Amino acid sequence: MTDTPADPDHRAADRGADVLLVGPIGAATGGIARYMDEQRDWLAGDLHVRVHDTSNAAGEGAVWFIAAFLRSLLRLATFPLRRRPEAVHVHSSHDLSFLLSAAYVLYAKHVWGVPVVFHIHGSSFDEFVTDPGPVVGRLQRAVFDASDRVVVLSEYWRETLEREVPVAEGKLVVLPNAVDPREYDPRYGADPPRLVFVADHVERKGVAELAAAADALAADGVPFELAVAGTGPADHHLADAADRNEEVEYLGYVSEAEKRRLLSEASLFVMPTYAEGLPIAMLEGMAGGDAVVSTAVGSIPEVIGEANGRLVDPGDADALEAALRDLLDEPETVEAMGRENRRLAEERYDWADIARRLRDLYAELGVAAAAADAASADDPAQSGSASIGVTE
């Protein structure tokens, strides 16, 4: 396997063991979809990777919920029609995502009888397992018992599950999210310093606090530029900040190529989030050579320290402003942090390494990257976004 993703046009060649990924790969945005898309590409050279898409279009309200629920039931109903794989890798979050994922895990284990990897991404999964209630608690235990491996994103999440859920010894595996550093070309020394925010615009991402900090910095005449990418129900915070301040540029949705350019040209990646697993956007900013200003939640403190960024408490707009102000006054420090983050992205979070570790994990379960005759047959249930790449 080379250190680049497999060419999608040659995925059918030299197929190995048949692995079925389950999760919201068809989602237009979101870390799980991004991870699954990359996982499929990086493993496709020596494994036959299929996907079962569980995504729903974004929305809100009773009508949307009913429609989304019915689509989820339909996807559950088609799952047994698939050809039995040699392993199933289920990507899940908390709340409803977990409840739906449970059905896939239990079917794969108890009906198909194949190894199951359960991969946890949820930003609030710690709260979900801390006080689940008797019914959900029993379901959690059933899912973890049925899973041959439970993948978490960091030591924080491993310790949380060990404390809150009785997971059998040897099942928990720490495997961080990943990025391909070769897709980024860091540009250091921007003047004025360039800040970038790339995320879904929801209140949880700290968009109101970032808007307030940008207002304060602009009012005091601090030289900076802030590029804002992404959309969502709370996008008015930063869109309005762009209307008020010439330093702020609201871009809305951007392509993957444009996102990589923004992150490569930026000096500081900013994400004042309230809850996270291990944000892929932050790792992408690190690959782009950015210093990081974020919050001490989830896995972030295991990645960001004094040498490569600043962390503040979630919801504290004043602390966010102060951290940004201090770093904007120290361009040499910002550049040093950015170079350190680029090094970390290459040494700890490179997809080339994470893909090797995934193959090793599958091999431990008897699913080797070797030829498998069963992988050559067509899958009658594989159609639409479940069998093709997702456009960005």
RODO-2510 file (C-alpha; in nm, 4 decimals, decimal comma):
residues 392
     n   res          X          Y          Z
     1     m     0,0000     0,0000     0,0000
     2     t     0,1424     0,3373    -0,0963
     3     d     0,1139     0,6493     0,1153
     4     t    -0,1637     0,7911    -0,1002
     5     p    -0,5287     0,6901    -0,1244
     6     a    -0,6250     0,4282    -0,3781
     7     d    -0,7346     0,5539    -0,7174
     8     p    -1,1175     0,5277    -0,7118
     9     d    -1,1131     0,4012    -1,0713
    10     h    -0,9164     0,0946    -0,9614
    11     r    -1,1014    -0,0010    -0,6452
    12     a    -1,2316    -0,3213    -0,8010
    13     a    -0,8801    -0,4459    -0,8730
    14     d    -0,6991    -0,6779    -0,6312
    15     r    -0,9825    -0,6782    -0,3801
    16     g    -0,9104    -0,8105    -0,0344
    17     a    -1,1438    -0,9031     0,2474
    18     d    -1,4973    -0,7642     0,2286
    19     v    -1,5585    -0,4884     0,4876
    20     l    -1,8910    -0,3061     0,5161
    21     l    -1,8844     0,0466     0,6610
    22     v    -2,2083     0,1692     0,8198
    23     g    -2,2705     0,5372     0,8871
    24     p    -2,3779     0,8752     0,7458
    25     i    -2,1315     0,8889     0,4577
    26     g    -2,3869     1,0625     0,2351
    27     a    -2,4135     1,3669     0,4626
    28     a    -2,3164     1,6943     0,2957
    29     t    -2,1172     1,8010     0,6026
    30     g    -1,9968     1,6496     0,9274
    31     g    -1,6905     1,4788     1,0671
    32     i    -1,8213     1,1215     1,0441
    33     a    -1,9026     1,1555     0,6740
    34     r    -1,5614     1,3062     0,6074
    35     y    -1,3866     1,0291     0,8024
    36     m    -1,5776     0,7502     0,6282
    37     d    -1,5093     0,8927     0,2841
    38     e    -1,1359     0,9080     0,3579
    39     q    -1,1390     0,5659     0,5270
    40     r    -1,2924     0,4080     0,2183
    41     d    -1,0333     0,5656    -0,0117
    42     w    -0,7351     0,4745     0,2030
    43     l    -0,8412     0,1119     0,2550
    44     a    -0,9715     0,0421    -0,0949
    45     g    -0,6341    -0,0620    -0,2357
    46     d    -0,6195    -0,3918    -0,0475
    47     l    -0,9671    -0,4383     0,1018
    48     h    -1,3040    -0,4522    -0,0692
    49     v    -1,4820    -0,1660     0,1080
    50     r    -1,8581    -0,1223     0,0754
    51     v    -2,0754     0,1330     0,2539
    52     h    -2,4283     0,1397     0,3917
    53     d    -2,5336     0,5034     0,4114
    54     t    -2,7429     0,6049     0,7151
    55     s    -2,7458     0,9808     0,6533
    56     n    -3,0481     1,2087     0,6465
    57     a    -3,0773     1,5554     0,4989
    58     a    -3,0360     1,8333     0,7537
    59     g    -3,3560     1,9926     0,8786
    60     e    -3,5801     2,0598     1,1725
    61     g    -3,9432     2,0428     1,2766
    62     a    -4,1960     1,7627     1,3125
    63     v    -4,2394     1,6923     0,9409
    64     w    -3,8648     1,6655     0,8860
    65     f    -3,8258     1,4374     1,1895
    66     i    -4,0994     1,2001     1,0729
    67     a    -3,9532     1,1853     0,7213
    68     a    -3,6017     1,1282     0,8568
    69     f    -3,7260     0,8566     1,0905
    70     l    -3,9043     0,6769     0,8065
    71     r    -3,5934     0,6965     0,5854
    72     s    -3,3886     0,5504     0,8700
    73     l    -3,6341     0,2620     0,9069
    74     l    -3,6171     0,1972     0,5320
    75     r    -3,2393     0,1802     0,5438
    76     l    -3,2585    -0,0583     0,8376
    77     a    -3,5008    -0,2747     0,6412
    78     t    -3,2639    -0,2979     0,3420
    79     f    -2,9604    -0,3881     0,5531
    80     p    -3,0409    -0,7640     0,5726
    81     l    -3,0689    -0,7706     0,1908
    82     r    -2,6999    -0,7023     0,1550
    83     r    -2,4500    -0,9740     0,0861
    84     r    -2,2961    -1,0911     0,4118
    85     p    -1,9562    -0,9188     0,4542
    86     e    -1,6523    -1,0507     0,6386
    87     a    -1,6635    -0,7630     0,8892
    88     v    -1,8848    -0,4656     0,9711
    89     h    -1,7486    -0,1291     1,0878
    90     v    -2,0242     0,0881     1,2373
    91     h    -1,9654     0,4620     1,2848
    92     s    -2,1889     0,6167     1,5490
    93     s    -2,2551     0,9166     1,7674
    94     h    -2,4823     0,9660     2,0684
    95     d    -2,8608     0,9780     2,1186
    96     l    -3,0652     0,8750     1,8118
    97     s    -2,7520     0,7933     1,6128
    98     f    -2,6558     0,5349     1,8754
    99     l    -3,0044     0,3846     1,8919
   100     l    -3,0085     0,3317     1,5152
   101     s    -2,6501     0,2052     1,5113
   102     a    -2,7390    -0,0525     1,7756
   103     a    -2,9633    -0,2346     1,5284
   104     y    -2,6789    -0,2648     1,2767
   105     v    -2,4328    -0,3872     1,5393
   106     l    -2,6691    -0,6488     1,6822
   107     y    -2,7775    -0,7775     1,3399
   108     a    -2,4209    -0,8036     1,2106
   109     k    -2,3066    -0,9920     1,5190
   110     h    -2,6012    -1,2168     1,5997
   111     v    -2,7456    -1,2850     1,2517
   112     w    -2,4500    -1,2578     1,0158
   113     g    -2,2064    -1,3724     1,2843
   114     v    -1,9229    -1,1509     1,1607
   115     p    -1,6716    -0,9380     1,3545
   116     v    -1,8026    -0,5920     1,4428
   117     v    -1,6045    -0,2721     1,5002
   118     f    -1,8039     0,0007     1,6768
   119     h    -1,6496     0,3447     1,6192
   120     i    -1,7578     0,6303     1,8501
   121     h    -1,7440     0,9911     1,7256
   122     g    -2,0062     1,1829     1,9234
   123     s    -1,9177     1,5177     2,0796
   124     s    -2,1486     1,4486     2,3755
   125     f    -2,1022     1,0738     2,4057
   126     d    -1,9609     1,1249     2,7549
   127     e    -2,2922     1,2689     2,8721
   128     f    -2,4801     0,9961     2,6849
   129     v    -2,3093     0,7138     2,8779
   130     t    -2,2936     0,8907     3,2146
   131     d    -2,6657     0,8788     3,2940
   132     p    -2,8452     0,6833     3,0201
   133     g    -3,1403     0,5472     3,2176
   134     p    -3,2172     0,1755     3,2601
   135     v    -3,3451     0,0986     2,9087
   136     v    -3,0771     0,2845     2,7125
   137     g    -2,8160     0,1610     2,9589
   138     r    -2,9052    -0,2010     2,8817
   139     l    -2,8894    -0,1267     2,5095
   140     q    -2,5463     0,0322     2,5521
   141     r    -2,4191    -0,2785     2,7291
   142     a    -2,5655    -0,5021     2,4572
   143     v    -2,3910    -0,3008     2,1848
   144     f    -2,0547    -0,3012     2,3614
   145     d    -2,0860    -0,6738     2,4375
   146     a    -2,1639    -0,7490     2,0714
   147     s    -1,8753    -0,5376     1,9401
   148     d    -1,5406    -0,7098     1,8957
   149     r    -1,3599    -0,3764     1,9107
   150     v    -1,4789    -0,0357     2,0319
   151     v    -1,2815     0,2492     1,8753
   152     v    -1,2557     0,5811     2,0615
   153     l    -1,0770     0,8972     1,9533
   154     s    -0,8469     0,9627     2,2497
   155     e    -0,7461     0,8676     2,6028
   156     y    -1,0196     1,0960     2,7378
   157     w    -1,2859     0,8891     2,5646
   158     r    -1,1196     0,5607     2,6630
   159     e    -1,1158     0,6627     3,0290
   160     t    -1,4767     0,7804     3,0071
   161     l    -1,5994     0,4471     2,8719
   162     e    -1,3902     0,2452     3,1164
   163     r    -1,5432     0,4454     3,4007
   164     e    -1,9053     0,4485     3,2847
   165     v    -1,9592     0,1318     3,0779
   166     p    -1,8406    -0,2245     3,1477
   167     v    -1,6428    -0,2850     2,8281
   168     a    -1,4489    -0,6111     2,8233
   169     e    -1,0725    -0,5843     2,8593
   170     g    -0,8950    -0,5605     2,5274
   171     k    -1,1934    -0,4303     2,3317
   172     l    -1,1209    -0,0579     2,3612
   173     v    -0,8899     0,0839     2,0955
   174     v    -0,7709     0,4453     2,0810
   175     l    -0,7528     0,5578     1,7195
   176     p    -0,7543     0,9326     1,6508
   177     n    -0,9142     1,1032     1,3570
   178     a    -0,6819     1,1687     1,0674
   179     v    -0,5866     1,4078     0,7905
   180     d    -0,3746     1,3851     0,4763
   181     p    -0,1001     1,6497     0,5223
   182     r     0,0001     1,6177     0,1567
   183     e    -0,3209     1,7977     0,0593
   184     y    -0,2105     2,1166     0,2392
   185     d     0,0582     2,3716     0,1553
   186     p     0,1207     2,5901     0,4639
   187     r     0,1950     2,9585     0,4052
   188     y     0,3524     3,1255     0,7050
   189     g     0,3956     3,4916     0,7931
   190     a     0,0651     3,6403     0,6747
   191     d     0,0401     4,0142     0,7424
   192     p    -0,2054     4,1005     0,8828
   193     p    -0,2520     3,7645     1,0568
   194     r    -0,5306     3,5536     0,9085
   195     l    -0,7816     3,3748     1,1271
   196     v    -1,0069     3,1026     0,9885
   197     f    -1,3229     2,9362     1,1179
   198     v    -1,4464     2,6261     0,9327
   199     a    -1,7431     2,4403     1,0808
   200     d    -2,1161     2,3894     1,0761
   201     h    -2,2761     2,7058     1,2114
   202     v    -2,4551     2,5792     1,5204
   203     e    -2,4517     2,7370     1,8656
   204     r    -2,2394     2,4464     1,9962
   205     k    -1,9471     2,5611     1,7817
   206     g    -1,9206     2,8918     1,9711
   207     v    -2,0219     3,1107     1,6781
   208     a    -2,1756     3,3773     1,9041
   209     e    -1,8574     3,4015     2,1107
   210     l    -1,6382     3,4263     1,8012
   211     a    -1,8574     3,7036     1,6603
   212     a    -1,8305     3,8952     1,9891
   213     a    -1,4517     3,8529     1,9966
   214     a    -1,4202     3,9718     1,6360
   215     d    -1,6330     4,2771     1,7147
   216     a    -1,4095     4,3678     2,0101
   217     l    -1,0836     4,3210     1,8193
   218     a    -1,2083     4,5256     1,5251
   219     a    -1,3362     4,8033     1,7536
   220     d    -0,9895     4,8338     1,9085
   221     g    -0,8185     4,8520     1,5709
   222     v    -0,6300     4,5238     1,6084
   223     p    -0,5027     4,4243     1,2614
   224     f    -0,6417     4,0857     1,1556
   225     e    -0,8482     3,9075     0,8925
   226     l    -1,1099     3,6444     0,9734
   227     a    -1,2357     3,4105     0,7012
   228     v    -1,5572     3,2309     0,7973
   229     a    -1,6612     2,9165     0,6086
   230     g    -1,9641     2,6955     0,6582
   231     t    -2,3378     2,7321     0,6964
   232     g    -2,6042     2,6346     0,9450
   233     p    -2,8961     2,7523     1,1568
   234     a    -2,6754     2,9878     1,3589
   235     d    -2,4868     3,1435     1,0668
   236     h    -2,6408     3,4841     1,1354
   237     h    -2,3883     3,5459     1,4151
   238     l    -2,0833     3,5572     1,1910
   239     a    -2,2671     3,6770     0,8803
   240     d    -2,3792     3,9820     1,0795
   241     a    -2,0260     4,0258     1,2157
   242     a    -1,9037     4,0389     0,8555
   243     d    -2,1585     4,3114     0,7808
   244     r    -2,0327     4,5124     1,0788
   245     n    -1,6582     4,4647     1,0326
   246     e    -1,4483     4,4816     0,7174
   247     e    -1,1969     4,2479     0,8846
   248     v    -1,4476     3,9602     0,8737
   249     e    -1,5335     3,7798     0,5494
   250     y    -1,8304     3,5430     0,5499
   251     l    -1,7885     3,2844     0,2727
   252     g    -2,0682     3,0371     0,3429
   253     y    -2,0287     2,6894     0,1995
   254     v    -1,6897     2,6244     0,0364
   255     s    -1,5557     2,3308    -0,1633
   256     e    -1,2943     2,0954    -0,0216
   257     a    -1,0290     2,2564    -0,2417
   258     e    -1,1242     2,6050    -0,1229
   259     k    -1,1270     2,4882     0,2380
   260     r    -0,7746     2,3494     0,2037
   261     r    -0,6596     2,6781     0,0513
   262     l    -0,8117     2,8806     0,3361
   263     l    -0,6513     2,6596     0,5992
   264     s    -0,3127     2,6668     0,4246
   265     e    -0,3117     3,0465     0,3994
   266     a    -0,4349     3,1093     0,7550
   267     s    -0,2241     3,1835     1,0604
   268     l    -0,4748     3,0787     1,3291
   269     f    -0,7511     2,8199     1,3278
   270     v    -1,0299     2,9201     1,5679
   271     m    -1,3007     2,6904     1,7063
   272     p    -1,4496     2,8014     2,0424
   273     t    -1,6638     2,4888     2,0643
   274     y    -1,8744     2,3683     2,3566
   275     a    -1,8339     1,9936     2,2910
   276     e    -1,6231     1,7805     2,0574
   277     g    -1,4909     1,4343     1,9986
   278     l    -1,1689     1,5090     1,8099
   279     p    -1,2565     1,7685     1,5433
   280     i    -1,1296     1,6798     1,1977
   281     a    -1,1461     2,0467     1,0971
   282     m    -0,8920     2,1250     1,3696
   283     l    -0,6568     1,8541     1,2401
   284     e    -0,6987     1,9995     0,8917
   285     g    -0,6024     2,3410     1,0279
   286     m    -0,2949     2,1853     1,1872
   287     a    -0,2009     2,0250     0,8546
   288     g    -0,2350     2,3721     0,7025
   289     g     0,0255     2,5041     0,9468
   290     d    -0,2136     2,6986     1,1692
   291     a    -0,1843     2,7728     1,5381
   292     v    -0,5057     2,6705     1,7175
   293     v    -0,7308     2,8646     1,9530
   294     s    -1,0039     2,6423     2,0896
   295     t    -1,1609     2,5173     2,4122
   296     a    -1,0678     2,2586     2,6741
   297     v    -1,3351     2,0016     2,5824
   298     g    -1,3301     1,6397     2,4643
   299     s    -1,0007     1,5296     2,3119
   300     i    -0,8763     1,8791     2,2315
   301     p    -0,6547     1,9221     2,5431
   302     e    -0,4658     1,6053     2,4448
   303     v    -0,3711     1,7699     2,1157
   304     i    -0,3382     2,1414     2,1916
   305     g    -0,1090     2,2847     2,4590
   306     e     0,1076     2,5895     2,5171
   307     a     0,3473     2,4888     2,2387
   308     n     0,0894     2,4864     1,9605
   309     g    -0,2097     2,6952     2,0645
   310     r    -0,4316     2,8352     2,3352
   311     l    -0,7378     2,6878     2,5074
   312     v    -1,0150     2,8788     2,6829
   313     d    -1,3330     2,7772     2,8613
   314     p    -1,6344     2,7249     2,6343
   315     g    -1,8773     3,0151     2,6382
   316     d    -1,6189     3,2697     2,7577
   317     a    -1,6093     3,5346     2,4839
   318     d    -1,3789     3,7605     2,6877
   319     a    -1,1205     3,4845     2,7315
   320     l    -1,1437     3,4028     2,3610
   321     e    -1,0842     3,7661     2,2699
   322     a    -0,7870     3,7867     2,5079
   323     a    -0,6275     3,4710     2,3670
   324     l    -0,6652     3,5949     2,0107
   325     r    -0,5392     3,9419     2,1014
   326     d    -0,2273     3,8010     2,2682
   327     l    -0,1398     3,5799     1,9728
   328     l    -0,2112     3,8484     1,7151
   329     d     0,0539     4,0561     1,8935
   330     e     0,3083     3,7718     1,8654
   331     p     0,3399     3,6659     1,4986
   332     e     0,6634     3,4749     1,5602
   333     t     0,4929     3,2685     1,8310
   334     v     0,2000     3,2009     1,5995
   335     e     0,4326     3,0819     1,3233
   336     a     0,6210     2,8535     1,5636
   337     m     0,2905     2,7070     1,6824
   338     g     0,1800     2,6532     1,3245
   339     r     0,4999     2,4711     1,2364
   340     e     0,4614     2,2509     1,5438
   341     n     0,1054     2,1674     1,4421
   342     r     0,2194     2,0762     1,0926
   343     r     0,4755     1,8406     1,2486
   344     l     0,2085     1,6804     1,4683
   345     a    -0,0258     1,6364     1,1730
   346     e     0,2485     1,4531     0,9850
   347     e     0,3688     1,2396     1,2775
   348     r     0,0502     1,1563     1,4693
   349     y    -0,2562     1,2148     1,2520
   350     d    -0,1496     1,1163     0,9001
   351     w    -0,4061     0,8995     0,7201
   352     a    -0,1235     0,6802     0,5891
   353     d    -0,0479     0,5701     0,9457
   354     i    -0,4099     0,5539     1,0638
   355     a    -0,5036     0,3360     0,7643
   356     r    -0,2248     0,0926     0,8537
   357     r    -0,3560     0,0767     1,2089
   358     l    -0,7078     0,0075     1,0812
   359     r    -0,5771    -0,2798     0,8696
   360     d    -0,3946    -0,4169     1,1738
   361     l    -0,7164    -0,3928     1,3761
   362     y    -0,9079    -0,5875     1,1108
   363     a    -0,6283    -0,8454     1,0948
   364     e    -0,6611    -0,9027     1,4712
   365     l    -1,0224    -1,0005     1,4015
   366     g    -0,9225    -1,2396     1,1233
   367     v    -1,0078    -0,9954     0,8439
   368     a    -0,6894    -0,9724     0,6436
   369     a    -0,6067    -0,7568     0,3436
   370     a    -0,5929    -1,0623     0,1153
   371     a    -0,7900    -1,1872    -0,1841
   372     a    -1,1451    -1,2992    -0,1069
   373     d    -1,3615    -1,4719    -0,3682
   374     a    -1,6841    -1,3537    -0,2028
   375     a    -1,5944    -0,9939    -0,2741
   376     s    -1,6262    -1,0373    -0,6494
   377     a    -2,0048    -1,0781    -0,6584
   378     d    -2,2333    -0,7812    -0,7132
   379     d    -2,4214    -0,6557    -0,4073
   380     p    -2,7940    -0,6373    -0,4954
   381     a    -2,8620    -0,3857    -0,2194
   382     q    -2,5731    -0,1568    -0,3059
   383     s    -2,7022     0,1450    -0,4955
   384     g    -2,7096     0,5244    -0,4924
   385     s    -2,4862     0,7015    -0,2434
   386     a    -2,4144     0,3731    -0,0666
   387     s    -2,1893     0,2568    -0,3492
   388     i    -2,0362     0,5676    -0,5025
   389     g    -1,8190     0,8532    -0,3846
   390     v    -1,9797     1,1538    -0,2255
   391     t    -1,9419     1,4817    -0,4101
   392     e    -1,8099     1,7674    -0,2033
***
